Amino acid sequence: FIITARPSDPIADVEFKGSRSARPTPEVLEAIATARAIVIGPSNPVISIGPMLALAQLHAALKETSAPVVAVSPLVRGAILKGPTKTFMDWAQRPLSATGIASVYAELIDGLVADEHTDAVPMLRTDVLLDDPPARRRVAEETLRFALALG
């Protein structure tokens, strides 16, 4: 509804129905436990990544992994390219910035990849516009190098 209708009213609440009873598969937990690095992709931290992190076992696995966990900011030059990220960051009372993105993941990430500076966590400052295959490859390679260097 939010994405297609784009209502102007602020978000009253967010609920991930079923998240208390949902469980990640054993393969997901094994992948996290044995990973050399974990990357949280550049997506809306509240409604795209949030439902996954609402699974208690997945959240705990990310907190407990020895692998470095890094997030890639969905913001490009401080702006959103698509979707209702600002609406949901406002609901979460987080600034629309690298610092705000890092704060959503505060207890989970070891670093952030973004094109604006933050002192919230160690960071890789780089162009995160993923507008073509070479850019996507560059960001992926830089992100993995950064994550592995944190480990």
PyMOL commands that place a pseudoatom at each C-alpha (Angstrom):
pseudoatom trace, name=CA, resn=PHE, resi=1, chain=A, elem=C, hetatm=0, pos=[0.000, 0.000, 0.000]
pseudoatom trace, name=CA, resn=ILE, resi=2, chain=A, elem=C, hetatm=0, pos=[2.693, 2.503, 1.009]
pseudoatom trace, name=CA, resn=ILE, resi=3, chain=A, elem=C, hetatm=0, pos=[4.716, 1.920, -2.132]
pseudoatom trace, name=CA, resn=THR, resi=4, chain=A, elem=C, hetatm=0, pos=[1.841, 2.094, -4.617]
pseudoatom trace, name=CA, resn=ALA, resi=5, chain=A, elem=C, hetatm=0, pos=[-0.518, 4.607, -2.963]
pseudoatom trace, name=CA, resn=ARG, resi=6, chain=A, elem=C, hetatm=0, pos=[2.143, 6.847, -1.383]
pseudoatom trace, name=CA, resn=PRO, resi=7, chain=A, elem=C, hetatm=0, pos=[-0.097, 8.263, 1.352]
pseudoatom trace, name=CA, resn=SER, resi=8, chain=A, elem=C, hetatm=0, pos=[0.978, 11.555, 2.894]
pseudoatom trace, name=CA, resn=ASP, resi=9, chain=A, elem=C, hetatm=0, pos=[0.097, 10.631, 6.478]
pseudoatom trace, name=CA, resn=PRO, resi=10, chain=A, elem=C, hetatm=0, pos=[2.954, 9.581, 8.755]
pseudoatom trace, name=CA, resn=ILE, resi=11, chain=A, elem=C, hetatm=0, pos=[3.361, 5.905, 9.629]
pseudoatom trace, name=CA, resn=ALA, resi=12, chain=A, elem=C, hetatm=0, pos=[1.573, 5.072, 12.893]
pseudoatom trace, name=CA, resn=ASP, resi=13, chain=A, elem=C, hetatm=0, pos=[3.182, 1.684, 13.488]
pseudoatom trace, name=CA, resn=VAL, resi=14, chain=A, elem=C, hetatm=0, pos=[5.091, -1.140, 11.853]
pseudoatom trace, name=CA, resn=GLU, resi=15, chain=A, elem=C, hetatm=0, pos=[4.406, -4.766, 12.673]
pseudoatom trace, name=CA, resn=PHE, resi=16, chain=A, elem=C, hetatm=0, pos=[6.060, -7.838, 11.213]
pseudoatom trace, name=CA, resn=LYS, resi=17, chain=A, elem=C, hetatm=0, pos=[3.255, -10.363, 11.609]
pseudoatom trace, name=CA, resn=GLY, resi=18, chain=A, elem=C, hetatm=0, pos=[4.513, -13.849, 12.255]
pseudoatom trace, name=CA, resn=SER, resi=19, chain=A, elem=C, hetatm=0, pos=[8.046, -12.767, 13.136]
pseudoatom trace, name=CA, resn=ARG, resi=20, chain=A, elem=C, hetatm=0, pos=[7.779, -14.215, 16.647]
pseudoatom trace, name=CA, resn=SER, resi=21, chain=A, elem=C, hetatm=0, pos=[7.014, -17.686, 15.351]
pseudoatom trace, name=CA, resn=ALA, resi=22, chain=A, elem=C, hetatm=0, pos=[9.010, -17.610, 12.100]
pseudoatom trace, name=CA, resn=ARG, resi=23, chain=A, elem=C, hetatm=0, pos=[12.406, -19.279, 12.073]
pseudoatom trace, name=CA, resn=PRO, resi=24, chain=A, elem=C, hetatm=0, pos=[15.321, -19.031, 9.656]
pseudoatom trace, name=CA, resn=THR, resi=25, chain=A, elem=C, hetatm=0, pos=[16.247, -22.280, 7.971]
pseudoatom trace, name=CA, resn=PRO, resi=26, chain=A, elem=C, hetatm=0, pos=[19.157, -24.291, 9.366]
pseudoatom trace, name=CA, resn=GLU, resi=27, chain=A, elem=C, hetatm=0, pos=[21.027, -23.509, 6.139]
pseudoatom trace, name=CA, resn=VAL, resi=28, chain=A, elem=C, hetatm=0, pos=[20.749, -19.771, 6.776]
pseudoatom trace, name=CA, resn=LEU, resi=29, chain=A, elem=C, hetatm=0, pos=[22.055, -20.143, 10.319]
pseudoatom trace, name=CA, resn=GLU, resi=30, chain=A, elem=C, hetatm=0, pos=[24.889, -22.378, 9.086]
pseudoatom trace, name=CA, resn=ALA, resi=31, chain=A, elem=C, hetatm=0, pos=[25.813, -19.860, 6.375]
pseudoatom trace, name=CA, resn=ILE, resi=32, chain=A, elem=C, hetatm=0, pos=[26.007, -17.075, 8.952]
pseudoatom trace, name=CA, resn=ALA, resi=33, chain=A, elem=C, hetatm=0, pos=[28.020, -19.225, 11.359]
pseudoatom trace, name=CA, resn=THR, resi=34, chain=A, elem=C, hetatm=0, pos=[30.588, -20.174, 8.717]
pseudoatom trace, name=CA, resn=ALA, resi=35, chain=A, elem=C, hetatm=0, pos=[30.767, -16.938, 6.712]
pseudoatom trace, name=CA, resn=ARG, resi=36, chain=A, elem=C, hetatm=0, pos=[34.011, -15.025, 6.289]
pseudoatom trace, name=CA, resn=ALA, resi=37, chain=A, elem=C, hetatm=0, pos=[32.035, -11.786, 5.845]
pseudoatom trace, name=CA, resn=ILE, resi=38, chain=A, elem=C, hetatm=0, pos=[28.367, -10.792, 5.858]
pseudoatom trace, name=CA, resn=VAL, resi=39, chain=A, elem=C, hetatm=0, pos=[26.948, -7.924, 3.817]
pseudoatom trace, name=CA, resn=ILE, resi=40, chain=A, elem=C, hetatm=0, pos=[23.567, -6.313, 4.463]
pseudoatom trace, name=CA, resn=GLY, resi=41, chain=A, elem=C, hetatm=0, pos=[22.503, -4.939, 1.107]
pseudoatom trace, name=CA, resn=PRO, resi=42, chain=A, elem=C, hetatm=0, pos=[21.503, -1.364, 0.292]
pseudoatom trace, name=CA, resn=SER, resi=43, chain=A, elem=C, hetatm=0, pos=[17.810, -1.631, 0.991]
pseudoatom trace, name=CA, resn=ASN, resi=44, chain=A, elem=C, hetatm=0, pos=[15.261, 0.040, 3.238]
pseudoatom trace, name=CA, resn=PRO, resi=45, chain=A, elem=C, hetatm=0, pos=[16.479, -0.882, 6.742]
pseudoatom trace, name=CA, resn=VAL, resi=46, chain=A, elem=C, hetatm=0, pos=[12.987, -0.793, 8.242]
pseudoatom trace, name=CA, resn=ILE, resi=47, chain=A, elem=C, hetatm=0, pos=[10.692, -2.589, 5.788]
pseudoatom trace, name=CA, resn=SER, resi=48, chain=A, elem=C, hetatm=0, pos=[13.113, -4.581, 3.633]
pseudoatom trace, name=CA, resn=ILE, resi=49, chain=A, elem=C, hetatm=0, pos=[15.827, -5.678, 6.068]
pseudoatom trace, name=CA, resn=GLY, resi=50, chain=A, elem=C, hetatm=0, pos=[13.766, -5.190, 9.240]
pseudoatom trace, name=CA, resn=PRO, resi=51, chain=A, elem=C, hetatm=0, pos=[11.460, -8.183, 8.689]
pseudoatom trace, name=CA, resn=MET, resi=52, chain=A, elem=C, hetatm=0, pos=[14.466, -10.499, 8.468]
pseudoatom trace, name=CA, resn=LEU, resi=53, chain=A, elem=C, hetatm=0, pos=[16.123, -8.978, 11.522]
pseudoatom trace, name=CA, resn=ALA, resi=54, chain=A, elem=C, hetatm=0, pos=[12.839, -9.365, 13.425]
pseudoatom trace, name=CA, resn=LEU, resi=55, chain=A, elem=C, hetatm=0, pos=[13.478, -13.121, 13.477]
pseudoatom trace, name=CA, resn=ALA, resi=56, chain=A, elem=C, hetatm=0, pos=[15.077, -13.611, 16.883]
pseudoatom trace, name=CA, resn=GLN, resi=57, chain=A, elem=C, hetatm=0, pos=[17.327, -16.481, 15.782]
pseudoatom trace, name=CA, resn=LEU, resi=58, chain=A, elem=C, hetatm=0, pos=[18.588, -14.597, 12.733]
pseudoatom trace, name=CA, resn=HIS, resi=59, chain=A, elem=C, hetatm=0, pos=[19.227, -11.464, 14.769]
pseudoatom trace, name=CA, resn=ALA, resi=60, chain=A, elem=C, hetatm=0, pos=[21.100, -13.484, 17.404]
pseudoatom trace, name=CA, resn=ALA, resi=61, chain=A, elem=C, hetatm=0, pos=[23.137, -15.300, 14.755]
pseudoatom trace, name=CA, resn=LEU, resi=62, chain=A, elem=C, hetatm=0, pos=[24.276, -11.980, 13.272]
pseudoatom trace, name=CA, resn=LYS, resi=63, chain=A, elem=C, hetatm=0, pos=[25.183, -10.649, 16.728]
pseudoatom trace, name=CA, resn=GLU, resi=64, chain=A, elem=C, hetatm=0, pos=[27.134, -13.777, 17.602]
pseudoatom trace, name=CA, resn=THR, resi=65, chain=A, elem=C, hetatm=0, pos=[28.956, -14.441, 14.334]
pseudoatom trace, name=CA, resn=SER, resi=66, chain=A, elem=C, hetatm=0, pos=[32.711, -14.015, 14.306]
pseudoatom trace, name=CA, resn=ALA, resi=67, chain=A, elem=C, hetatm=0, pos=[32.487, -12.792, 10.707]
pseudoatom trace, name=CA, resn=PRO, resi=68, chain=A, elem=C, hetatm=0, pos=[32.538, -9.044, 10.152]
pseudoatom trace, name=CA, resn=VAL, resi=69, chain=A, elem=C, hetatm=0, pos=[29.084, -7.685, 9.295]
pseudoatom trace, name=CA, resn=VAL, resi=70, chain=A, elem=C, hetatm=0, pos=[28.856, -4.600, 7.108]
pseudoatom trace, name=CA, resn=ALA, resi=71, chain=A, elem=C, hetatm=0, pos=[25.866, -2.746, 5.709]
pseudoatom trace, name=CA, resn=VAL, resi=72, chain=A, elem=C, hetatm=0, pos=[25.744, -0.847, 2.439]
pseudoatom trace, name=CA, resn=SER, resi=73, chain=A, elem=C, hetatm=0, pos=[23.780, 2.388, 2.718]
pseudoatom trace, name=CA, resn=PRO, resi=74, chain=A, elem=C, hetatm=0, pos=[20.706, 2.702, 0.482]
pseudoatom trace, name=CA, resn=LEU, resi=75, chain=A, elem=C, hetatm=0, pos=[21.299, 6.465, 0.316]
pseudoatom trace, name=CA, resn=VAL, resi=76, chain=A, elem=C, hetatm=0, pos=[23.085, 8.023, -2.647]
pseudoatom trace, name=CA, resn=ARG, resi=77, chain=A, elem=C, hetatm=0, pos=[24.455, 11.509, -1.984]
pseudoatom trace, name=CA, resn=GLY, resi=78, chain=A, elem=C, hetatm=0, pos=[22.100, 11.722, 0.983]
pseudoatom trace, name=CA, resn=ALA, resi=79, chain=A, elem=C, hetatm=0, pos=[19.015, 10.953, -1.095]
pseudoatom trace, name=CA, resn=ILE, resi=80, chain=A, elem=C, hetatm=0, pos=[16.748, 7.998, -1.714]
pseudoatom trace, name=CA, resn=LEU, resi=81, chain=A, elem=C, hetatm=0, pos=[16.583, 6.783, -5.279]
pseudoatom trace, name=CA, resn=LYS, resi=82, chain=A, elem=C, hetatm=0, pos=[13.265, 4.960, -4.888]
pseudoatom trace, name=CA, resn=GLY, resi=83, chain=A, elem=C, hetatm=0, pos=[10.788, 3.744, -2.337]
pseudoatom trace, name=CA, resn=PRO, resi=84, chain=A, elem=C, hetatm=0, pos=[9.521, 4.952, 1.039]
pseudoatom trace, name=CA, resn=THR, resi=85, chain=A, elem=C, hetatm=0, pos=[12.795, 4.824, 2.989]
pseudoatom trace, name=CA, resn=LYS, resi=86, chain=A, elem=C, hetatm=0, pos=[12.402, 8.381, 4.322]
pseudoatom trace, name=CA, resn=THR, resi=87, chain=A, elem=C, hetatm=0, pos=[8.870, 7.657, 5.546]
pseudoatom trace, name=CA, resn=PHE, resi=88, chain=A, elem=C, hetatm=0, pos=[10.048, 4.640, 7.515]
pseudoatom trace, name=CA, resn=MET, resi=89, chain=A, elem=C, hetatm=0, pos=[13.228, 6.274, 8.813]
pseudoatom trace, name=CA, resn=ASP, resi=90, chain=A, elem=C, hetatm=0, pos=[11.006, 9.107, 10.089]
pseudoatom trace, name=CA, resn=TRP, resi=91, chain=A, elem=C, hetatm=0, pos=[8.793, 6.517, 11.805]
pseudoatom trace, name=CA, resn=ALA, resi=92, chain=A, elem=C, hetatm=0, pos=[11.891, 4.927, 13.387]
pseudoatom trace, name=CA, resn=GLN, resi=93, chain=A, elem=C, hetatm=0, pos=[13.022, 8.413, 14.476]
pseudoatom trace, name=CA, resn=ARG, resi=94, chain=A, elem=C, hetatm=0, pos=[16.336, 8.043, 12.657]
pseudoatom trace, name=CA, resn=PRO, resi=95, chain=A, elem=C, hetatm=0, pos=[17.947, 10.710, 10.498]
pseudoatom trace, name=CA, resn=LEU, resi=96, chain=A, elem=C, hetatm=0, pos=[18.098, 10.103, 6.769]
pseudoatom trace, name=CA, resn=SER, resi=97, chain=A, elem=C, hetatm=0, pos=[21.886, 9.896, 6.697]
pseudoatom trace, name=CA, resn=ALA, resi=98, chain=A, elem=C, hetatm=0, pos=[24.754, 7.436, 6.967]
pseudoatom trace, name=CA, resn=THR, resi=99, chain=A, elem=C, hetatm=0, pos=[24.618, 7.953, 10.728]
pseudoatom trace, name=CA, resn=GLY, resi=100, chain=A, elem=C, hetatm=0, pos=[20.896, 7.139, 10.745]
pseudoatom trace, name=CA, resn=ILE, resi=101, chain=A, elem=C, hetatm=0, pos=[21.387, 3.998, 8.665]
pseudoatom trace, name=CA, resn=ALA, resi=102, chain=A, elem=C, hetatm=0, pos=[24.226, 2.870, 10.959]
pseudoatom trace, name=CA, resn=SER, resi=103, chain=A, elem=C, hetatm=0, pos=[22.037, 3.491, 14.009]
pseudoatom trace, name=CA, resn=VAL, resi=104, chain=A, elem=C, hetatm=0, pos=[19.348, 1.113, 12.744]
pseudoatom trace, name=CA, resn=TYR, resi=105, chain=A, elem=C, hetatm=0, pos=[21.953, -1.662, 12.630]
pseudoatom trace, name=CA, resn=ALA, resi=106, chain=A, elem=C, hetatm=0, pos=[23.986, -0.430, 15.624]
pseudoatom trace, name=CA, resn=GLU, resi=107, chain=A, elem=C, hetatm=0, pos=[24.315, -3.666, 17.558]
pseudoatom trace, name=CA, resn=LEU, resi=108, chain=A, elem=C, hetatm=0, pos=[24.822, -5.814, 14.467]
pseudoatom trace, name=CA, resn=ILE, resi=109, chain=A, elem=C, hetatm=0, pos=[27.314, -4.167, 12.140]
pseudoatom trace, name=CA, resn=ASP, resi=110, chain=A, elem=C, hetatm=0, pos=[31.044, -3.754, 12.312]
pseudoatom trace, name=CA, resn=GLY, resi=111, chain=A, elem=C, hetatm=0, pos=[31.145, -1.256, 9.465]
pseudoatom trace, name=CA, resn=LEU, resi=112, chain=A, elem=C, hetatm=0, pos=[29.181, 0.771, 6.934]
pseudoatom trace, name=CA, resn=VAL, resi=113, chain=A, elem=C, hetatm=0, pos=[29.725, 1.405, 3.231]
pseudoatom trace, name=CA, resn=ALA, resi=114, chain=A, elem=C, hetatm=0, pos=[28.352, 4.815, 2.236]
pseudoatom trace, name=CA, resn=ASP, resi=115, chain=A, elem=C, hetatm=0, pos=[29.149, 7.891, 0.195]
pseudoatom trace, name=CA, resn=GLU, resi=116, chain=A, elem=C, hetatm=0, pos=[28.840, 10.253, 3.164]
pseudoatom trace, name=CA, resn=HIS, resi=117, chain=A, elem=C, hetatm=0, pos=[30.888, 10.228, 6.349]
pseudoatom trace, name=CA, resn=THR, resi=118, chain=A, elem=C, hetatm=0, pos=[29.764, 9.000, 9.740]
pseudoatom trace, name=CA, resn=ASP, resi=119, chain=A, elem=C, hetatm=0, pos=[31.661, 8.492, 12.967]
pseudoatom trace, name=CA, resn=ALA, resi=120, chain=A, elem=C, hetatm=0, pos=[29.074, 5.939, 14.159]
pseudoatom trace, name=CA, resn=VAL, resi=121, chain=A, elem=C, hetatm=0, pos=[31.032, 2.892, 12.957]
pseudoatom trace, name=CA, resn=PRO, resi=122, chain=A, elem=C, hetatm=0, pos=[34.130, 2.162, 10.900]
pseudoatom trace, name=CA, resn=MET, resi=123, chain=A, elem=C, hetatm=0, pos=[33.292, 2.994, 7.330]
pseudoatom trace, name=CA, resn=LEU, resi=124, chain=A, elem=C, hetatm=0, pos=[34.276, 2.747, 3.733]
pseudoatom trace, name=CA, resn=ARG, resi=125, chain=A, elem=C, hetatm=0, pos=[33.411, 5.966, 1.970]
pseudoatom trace, name=CA, resn=THR, resi=126, chain=A, elem=C, hetatm=0, pos=[32.787, 5.286, -1.698]
pseudoatom trace, name=CA, resn=ASP, resi=127, chain=A, elem=C, hetatm=0, pos=[30.287, 5.965, -4.459]
pseudoatom trace, name=CA, resn=VAL, resi=128, chain=A, elem=C, hetatm=0, pos=[27.362, 3.602, -3.796]
pseudoatom trace, name=CA, resn=LEU, resi=129, chain=A, elem=C, hetatm=0, pos=[25.308, 4.383, -6.907]
pseudoatom trace, name=CA, resn=LEU, resi=130, chain=A, elem=C, hetatm=0, pos=[24.592, 0.961, -8.422]
pseudoatom trace, name=CA, resn=ASP, resi=131, chain=A, elem=C, hetatm=0, pos=[23.442, 2.175, -11.825]
pseudoatom trace, name=CA, resn=ASP, resi=132, chain=A, elem=C, hetatm=0, pos=[25.234, -0.328, -14.061]
pseudoatom trace, name=CA, resn=PRO, resi=133, chain=A, elem=C, hetatm=0, pos=[26.985, -3.721, -13.857]
pseudoatom trace, name=CA, resn=PRO, resi=134, chain=A, elem=C, hetatm=0, pos=[30.524, -2.281, -13.501]
pseudoatom trace, name=CA, resn=ALA, resi=135, chain=A, elem=C, hetatm=0, pos=[29.379, -0.061, -10.612]
pseudoatom trace, name=CA, resn=ARG, resi=136, chain=A, elem=C, hetatm=0, pos=[27.660, -2.983, -8.893]
pseudoatom trace, name=CA, resn=ARG, resi=137, chain=A, elem=C, hetatm=0, pos=[30.794, -5.097, -9.274]
pseudoatom trace, name=CA, resn=ARG, resi=138, chain=A, elem=C, hetatm=0, pos=[33.044, -2.313, -7.963]
pseudoatom trace, name=CA, resn=VAL, resi=139, chain=A, elem=C, hetatm=0, pos=[30.881, -1.718, -4.889]
pseudoatom trace, name=CA, resn=ALA, resi=140, chain=A, elem=C, hetatm=0, pos=[30.649, -5.466, -4.217]
pseudoatom trace, name=CA, resn=GLU, resi=141, chain=A, elem=C, hetatm=0, pos=[34.422, -5.921, -4.469]
pseudoatom trace, name=CA, resn=GLU, resi=142, chain=A, elem=C, hetatm=0, pos=[35.186, -2.852, -2.335]
pseudoatom trace, name=CA, resn=THR, resi=143, chain=A, elem=C, hetatm=0, pos=[32.612, -3.925, 0.251]
pseudoatom trace, name=CA, resn=LEU, resi=144, chain=A, elem=C, hetatm=0, pos=[34.042, -7.431, 0.557]
pseudoatom trace, name=CA, resn=ARG, resi=145, chain=A, elem=C, hetatm=0, pos=[37.614, -6.105, 0.852]
pseudoatom trace, name=CA, resn=PHE, resi=146, chain=A, elem=C, hetatm=0, pos=[36.462, -3.673, 3.543]
pseudoatom trace, name=CA, resn=ALA, resi=147, chain=A, elem=C, hetatm=0, pos=[34.561, -6.359, 5.456]
pseudoatom trace, name=CA, resn=LEU, resi=148, chain=A, elem=C, hetatm=0, pos=[37.451, -8.808, 5.343]
pseudoatom trace, name=CA, resn=ALA, resi=149, chain=A, elem=C, hetatm=0, pos=[39.846, -6.087, 6.533]
pseudoatom trace, name=CA, resn=LEU, resi=150, chain=A, elem=C, hetatm=0, pos=[37.611, -5.558, 9.573]
pseudoatom trace, name=CA, resn=GLY, resi=151, chain=A, elem=C, hetatm=0, pos=[37.801, -9.256, 10.446]
for i in range(1, 151): cmd.bond("trace and resi %d" % i, "trace and resi %d" % (i + 1))
show_as sticks, trace
zoom trace
